[in-house]
Amino acid sequence: MARALSVDLRQRVVAAIDGGMSCRQAAERFGVSAASAIRWRGRLKEVGDIVPKRQGGDRKSKRIEAHSQLILEAVTAKPDITLAEWLCTVILIGWVRRSD
C-alpha cells in the first residue's frame, strides 16, 4: 500500500477547493486524484481534520484470541501435531472453510 499523502498537500488541495476551485480542478492542479480531493474535503467537513487514517494493522489476531484457550489445549494435548492435522481439526470444528 502506498504511503499517505502529506497533511500539507491535503491542506493546500482543500484550501484551493474552499477558494472556489472544483474538486477536480484542485486535484489536477496538485497532481492527486479527484477522488482523494473529494474525500479530503468531506473528511474535513465531517471530522474536522484531514489527518490520514492509520494504515494497515492487525486484523486477524482478534479472531485467533477468541479461540486461544482451545488452541492451547489442543497443542498441549498433542504437542507434536502437524500442520496438516491441525488444518483438518480446524476444518472439522468449522473455523476454516475449505475451497476447492
Secondary structure, DSSP 8 states (H G I E B T S, - for coil): ------HHHHHHHHHHHHTT--HHHHHHHHT--HHHHHHHHHHHHHTS-----------SHHHHHHTHHHHHHHHHH-TT--HHHHHHHHHHHTSS----
